[in-house]
Amino acid sequence: MEIKKARIVDAEILTDLTLKSKAYWKYGDEQIENWRADLSISSQYISENEVYNLLYGNQIIAYYSYFSLGREKVKLDNMFIHPDFIGKGFGKVLMSDFMSRAKRQGFNRVALDADPNAKGFYMKRGFRVIGKQETSINNRFLPIMEKAI
């Protein structure tokens, strides 16, 4: 297992992984399709943001991405794990790598918008809810979370 910077050619693989990971939470096919544009990872996105893949053997099984919100704050934009690997500790591995990388780069706060199904994962890692963002699904809100590094 290793974590490597994503390559431009990984865009299609990361998009497929993202869609499968999101579908794991029992969102219907129609909803996933409605989110396709928002969940797609383009080669331009990879070139403009920090994107890191978790490889198991030669297979990309998970990734995270982030970008700066200024000198001190970073936004964890994506963290997705292939459904076959959810619940096996890979989320902890990704989060540890991300937090170490962000700290080395001089950031002291992390922000993220969590899927409601992932809120507990982030809370276990010290994030706290500081707000909520309405989504395209009626009465569904994304927790806006933050943590000091």
C-alpha positions as CSV (number, residue, x, y, z in Angstrom):
1,M,0.0,0.0,0.0
2,E,1.3,3.4,-0.9
3,I,0.0,7.0,-1.4
4,K,1.1,8.8,-4.6
5,K,0.3,12.1,-6.3
6,A,-2.4,11.5,-8.8
7,R,-1.6,11.8,-12.5
8,I,-3.6,13.6,-15.2
9,V,-4.4,10.2,-16.7
10,D,-6.1,9.1,-13.5
11,A,-9.1,11.4,-14.0
12,E,-11.5,8.7,-15.4
13,I,-10.5,6.1,-12.7
14,L,-11.1,8.7,-9.9
15,T,-14.4,9.7,-11.3
16,D,-15.6,6.1,-11.5
17,L,-14.3,5.5,-8.0
18,T,-16.1,8.6,-6.7
19,L,-19.4,7.6,-8.2
20,K,-19.2,4.0,-6.9
21,S,-18.2,5.3,-3.4
22,K,-21.1,7.7,-3.3
23,A,-23.5,5.0,-4.5
24,Y,-22.4,2.8,-1.5
25,W,-24.5,5.0,0.7
26,K,-27.7,3.9,-1.1
27,Y,-28.3,7.0,-3.1
28,G,-30.3,5.9,-6.1
29,D,-29.0,5.6,-9.7
30,E,-30.9,8.7,-10.7
31,Q,-29.5,10.8,-7.9
32,I,-25.9,9.6,-8.7
33,E,-26.5,10.5,-12.3
34,N,-27.8,14.0,-11.2
35,W,-24.5,14.4,-9.3
36,R,-22.3,13.1,-12.0
37,A,-21.0,16.6,-13.1
38,D,-20.3,17.6,-9.4
39,L,-18.6,14.3,-8.7
40,S,-16.4,14.1,-11.8
41,I,-12.7,14.5,-11.5
42,S,-11.2,16.1,-14.6
43,S,-7.6,16.2,-15.7
44,Q,-7.8,20.0,-15.2
45,Y,-8.9,19.4,-11.6
46,I,-6.0,17.1,-11.0
47,S,-3.5,19.6,-12.4
48,E,-5.0,22.6,-10.4
49,N,-5.4,20.8,-7.0
50,E,-3.5,18.5,-4.7
51,V,-4.8,15.0,-5.4
52,Y,-3.3,11.8,-3.8
53,N,-4.2,8.2,-4.7
54,L,-4.0,5.3,-2.3
55,L,-2.8,2.3,-4.2
56,Y,-3.2,-1.3,-3.1
57,G,-1.0,-3.3,-5.3
58,N,-1.3,-1.5,-8.6
59,Q,-5.0,-0.6,-8.1
60,I,-6.2,2.9,-7.0
61,I,-8.6,2.1,-4.2
62,A,-9.1,5.5,-2.7
63,Y,-8.0,9.1,-3.0
64,Y,-8.2,12.5,-1.4
65,S,-7.9,16.1,-2.7
66,Y,-7.5,19.5,-1.2
67,F,-6.8,23.1,-1.9
68,S,-5.7,26.2,0.0
69,L,-8.2,28.6,1.5
70,G,-5.4,31.1,2.3
71,R,-2.1,30.9,4.1
72,E,-3.4,29.0,7.2
73,K,-6.5,27.1,6.1
74,V,-7.0,24.2,3.8
75,K,-10.1,22.6,2.4
76,L,-10.3,18.8,2.1
77,D,-12.4,18.7,-1.0
78,N,-12.7,15.0,-1.7
79,M,-12.0,11.7,0.2
80,F,-13.4,8.6,-1.5
81,I,-12.8,4.9,-1.0
82,H,-13.9,2.2,-3.4
83,P,-16.8,0.3,-1.8
84,D,-14.9,-3.0,-1.6
85,F,-12.5,-1.3,0.8
86,I,-14.8,0.8,2.9
87,G,-14.7,0.0,6.7
88,K,-11.2,-1.6,6.5
89,G,-9.1,1.3,7.9
90,F,-8.1,2.9,4.6
91,G,-10.0,6.1,5.6
92,K,-7.8,6.5,8.6
93,V,-4.7,6.0,6.4
94,L,-5.9,8.7,4.0
95,M,-6.8,11.1,6.8
96,S,-3.4,10.6,8.5
97,D,-1.5,11.2,5.3
98,F,-3.6,14.3,4.5
99,M,-3.2,15.9,8.0
100,S,0.5,15.3,8.0
101,R,0.9,16.8,4.5
102,A,-1.3,19.8,5.4
103,K,0.7,20.4,8.6
104,R,4.0,20.2,6.7
105,Q,2.7,22.8,4.2
106,G,2.1,25.2,7.1
107,F,-1.7,25.0,7.4
108,N,-3.2,25.1,10.9
109,R,-7.0,24.6,10.1
110,V,-8.9,22.1,7.9
111,A,-12.4,22.7,6.5
112,L,-14.6,20.3,4.7
113,D,-18.2,19.7,3.6
114,A,-19.1,16.2,4.7
115,D,-21.6,13.8,3.2
116,P,-24.1,13.2,6.0
117,N,-23.1,9.5,6.0
118,A,-19.4,10.5,6.7
119,K,-20.1,12.9,9.5
120,G,-19.3,10.4,12.2
121,F,-16.0,9.4,10.6
122,Y,-14.8,13.0,10.7
123,M,-16.2,13.6,14.2
124,K,-14.1,10.6,15.5
125,R,-11.1,12.4,14.1
126,G,-11.7,15.7,16.0
127,F,-13.7,17.7,13.4
128,R,-16.6,19.7,14.6
129,V,-19.7,20.9,12.8
130,I,-19.6,24.7,12.3
131,G,-22.6,25.0,9.9
132,K,-24.6,23.3,7.3
133,Q,-25.2,23.7,3.6
134,E,-28.4,22.8,1.8
135,T,-28.2,20.4,-1.0
136,S,-30.2,19.6,-4.1
137,I,-32.1,16.9,-2.1
138,N,-35.1,18.3,-0.1
139,N,-34.3,18.4,3.6
140,R,-30.7,17.1,3.1
141,F,-27.9,19.2,4.4
142,L,-24.1,18.8,4.3
143,P,-22.4,19.4,7.6
144,I,-19.7,22.0,7.3
145,M,-16.9,20.9,9.5
146,E,-13.6,22.2,10.7
147,K,-10.6,21.1,12.8
148,A,-7.4,22.7,14.0
149,I,-4.2,20.9,12.9
